[in-house]
Amino acid sequence: MMKKTVSRTEGMQEWLRSEIEKDKIDVEKEKLKFLNEIKQFKKEDIVQPVVNKPKLTLWEKIKKIIVG
């Protein structure tokens, strides 16, 4: 009777290990899929380019910080 219990728990442990391995493989596949989707984007699609914004002088920056 004891051998049956031991073999059953071993079987359950082996099943659990195999499921964990399957999950790890699935996670890695999803990561790669996500990375490949991100690589497809262009920078311009995500961030709008700044159109020749005039540069502020040091005093203008200080004034902007103080006044708001």
GROMACS elastic network, one bead per residue, 0.5 to 0.9 nm:
[ bonds ]
;  ai    aj funct       b0    kb
    1     4     6  0.54229   500
    1     5     6  0.67468   500
    2     5     6  0.52250   500
    2     6     6  0.63085   500
    2     7     6  0.87047   500
    3     6     6  0.50621   500
    3     7     6  0.60498   500
    3     8     6  0.83906   500
    4     7     6  0.52501   500
    4     8     6  0.60305   500
    4     9     6  0.86274   500
    5     8     6  0.50795   500
    5     9     6  0.61793   500
    5    10     6  0.85262   500
    6     9     6  0.52302   500
    6    10     6  0.60936   500
    6    11     6  0.84944   500
    7    11     6  0.59942   500
    7    12     6  0.85296   500
    8    12     6  0.61622   500
    8    13     6  0.85707   500
    9    13     6  0.60624   500
    9    14     6  0.85098   500
   10    13     6  0.50020   500
   10    14     6  0.60930   500
   10    15     6  0.85259   500
   11    14     6  0.50761   500
   11    15     6  0.61259   500
   11    16     6  0.85526   500
   12    15     6  0.50246   500
   12    16     6  0.61116   500
   12    17     6  0.86192   500
   13    17     6  0.61742   500
   13    18     6  0.86164   500
   14    17     6  0.50645   500
   14    18     6  0.61847   500
   14    19     6  0.86058   500
   15    18     6  0.51260   500
   15    19     6  0.61726   500
   15    20     6  0.86256   500
   16    19     6  0.50916   500
   16    20     6  0.61609   500
   16    21     6  0.86491   500
   17    20     6  0.50902   500
   17    21     6  0.62387   500
   17    22     6  0.86577   500
   18    21     6  0.50817   500
   18    22     6  0.61956   500
   18    23     6  0.86293   500
   19    22     6  0.50040   500
   19    23     6  0.61379   500
   19    24     6  0.86113   500
   20    23     6  0.50604   500
   20    24     6  0.62156   500
   20    25     6  0.86960   500
   21    24     6  0.50459   500
   21    25     6  0.62541   500
   21    26     6  0.86243   500
   22    25     6  0.51313   500
   22    26     6  0.61762   500
   22    27     6  0.86318   500
   23    27     6  0.60871   500
   23    28     6  0.86001   500
   24    27     6  0.51100   500
   24    28     6  0.62258   500
   24    29     6  0.86484   500
   25    28     6  0.51656   500
   25    29     6  0.62150   500
   25    30     6  0.86788   500
   26    29     6  0.50976   500
   26    30     6  0.61998   500
   26    31     6  0.86139   500
   27    30     6  0.51187   500
   27    31     6  0.61427   500
   27    32     6  0.86900   500
   28    31     6  0.50274   500
   28    32     6  0.62418   500
   28    33     6  0.85686   500
   29    32     6  0.52121   500
   29    33     6  0.61290   500
   29    34     6  0.85857   500
   30    34     6  0.60230   500
   30    35     6  0.85119   500
   31    34     6  0.51082   500
   31    35     6  0.61146   500
   31    36     6  0.85814   500
   32    35     6  0.50554   500
   32    36     6  0.61133   500
   32    37     6  0.85860   500
   33    36     6  0.51932   500
   33    37     6  0.62669   500
   33    38     6  0.87328   500
   34    37     6  0.50870   500
   34    38     6  0.62413   500
   34    39     6  0.86644   500
   35    38     6  0.50655   500
   35    39     6  0.61606   500
   35    40     6  0.87857   500
   36    39     6  0.50517   500
   36    40     6  0.65201   500
   37    40     6  0.53002   500
   37    41     6  0.72879   500
   38    41     6  0.56401   500
   38    42     6  0.88400   500
   39    42     6  0.77811   500
   41    44     6  0.83490   500
   41    45     6  0.65711   500
   41    46     6  0.75713   500
   42    45     6  0.53115   500
   42    46     6  0.69695   500
   42    47     6  0.89852   500
   43    46     6  0.53970   500
   43    47     6  0.60544   500
   43    48     6  0.82822   500
   43    49     6  0.89813   500
   44    47     6  0.52785   500
   44    48     6  0.57350   500
   44    49     6  0.66670   500
   45    48     6  0.71293   500
   47    50     6  0.89643   500
   48    51     6  0.89781   500
   50    53     6  0.66785   500
   52    55     6  0.87638   500
   56    59     6  0.79394   500
   56    60     6  0.56743   500
   56    61     6  0.61103   500
   57    60     6  0.51364   500
   57    61     6  0.62578   500
   57    62     6  0.87117   500
   58    61     6  0.51387   500
   58    62     6  0.62828   500
   58    63     6  0.86420   500
   59    62     6  0.50263   500
   59    63     6  0.60446   500
   59    64     6  0.84653   500
   60    63     6  0.50173   500
   60    64     6  0.60414   500
   60    65     6  0.86095   500
   61    64     6  0.50199   500
   61    65     6  0.62195   500
   61    66     6  0.86793   500
   62    65     6  0.51292   500
   62    66     6  0.61818   500
   62    67     6  0.84743   500
   63    66     6  0.51752   500
   63    67     6  0.57884   500
   63    68     6  0.76922   500
   64    67     6  0.53640   500
   64    68     6  0.51465   500
   65    68     6  0.52840   500
